[in-house]
Amino acid sequence: IATTDTLEKNLTEWELLALNSELNVSDGHPRQSLSAAQTRIIADLPEIFAQCGREHPADIEREAVRRYMSLVKQSSYPADRVLLCYASSVAMEILARALVLETNRCALLHPTFDNIPDLLRGNGMEVVPVGEEVYETGILPDEVLRNVGCVFLTTPNNPTGRVLPELQLADIAAQCREADVVLALDTCFRSFDTRAQYDHYRVLEESGCRWVMIEDTGKIWPMHELKVGMLLHSANVGLNLAKIHSDILLAVSPVIMRMVDRLAEDAASGGISDLHAHIAHNRSIVHQELAGVPGLSFPYSDNLISVEVVDLGERSAEEVWEELRAQNVFLLPCEAFYWDAPEEGAHQLRISLARDSERIRWAMQSLAQVLSR
Ligand SMILES: N=C(N)NC[C@@H](O)CC(=O)C(=O)O
């Protein structure tokens, strides 16, 4: 029985319930222990803080962005068209505020994390769904393309992990160019999947379409929300993004930017492959611990991002969530990812894999025990 506090929750409100709990495998923010190299970087924060008093912020920002983009192999990013934000959701809010001055309808990938449609709708936009099949076909439905001012795609997608391949990006960008529609990409999870690391900016710039890209360090490193969102755009985007950005902030902290620089440097010299191995190991723990439970399935098996979805078959995800909550274990019900057809997620729970492995094991042992009742 859904208690009053579980009705009509957005995903982040579900995640808030888990935030101060013993076993939070709900939100996709990294909470695993630091590596030795990351511990050294944190120990250097006093020196990093002192450097920020001696160096120009622009130099620190430029170097950190360069290092991050090098890590995710984006060599053609426009270094002079980067707006830094406190979070990728701030970048999304800026985009939504700019878009609504030119169009009142946006096409958005379905399913995806619900703060995206909520931010668009909160700015007065109507949001129409586009299925993940466009990641295979590279073809946007004409009835969609002719009736929106923006197409917004998440790649890798959350929670499915589906990646928009290079050829399909090129085809979609060409369609957006021809229809004079802004193409926006949210790539928050791209560091987990090398299939999402072809040079997107070269493809976008070559297409000539009006494009906006959102990058995010918040899903990569366990920095207690010390992170940066990046909003990049084409020269011809024709949206007053910089002006709206200036309404919202002057600058992100150079301390965070220098920290990101150091973390990206370590990641490029082995840290990111260690992270991939850790996530893969945690995914295998999920599959091992649930192997004996009848009626379950993992619908997104080729997913490489730091989450895993389990389909409970006939079982209600919210009822199982409640039983787990009684044991202080928190997963994430998936209904709200399916923002245009919630029933499609009514039997799915998402597990965040960016945790220490024993926590994943405990949480899955609790889930197996609840499901075998
Ligand atoms: N602004 C919001 N609502 N942030 C939450 C978001 O970062 C969590 C997320 O993306 C995930 O759990 O997969």
The ligand as an ORCA input file, in Angstrom:
! r2SCAN-3c Opt
* xyz 0 1
  N      18.935     17.725    -10.233
  C      18.681     16.478     -9.868
  N      17.445     16.093     -9.658
  N      19.713     15.675     -9.653
  C      19.541     14.250     -9.396
  C      20.302     13.508    -10.473
  O      21.646     13.945    -10.580
  C      20.349     12.036    -10.084
  C      20.603     11.199    -11.288
  O      20.825     11.652    -12.378
  C      20.533      9.740    -11.085
  O      20.305      9.310     -9.922
  O      20.674      8.992    -12.074
*
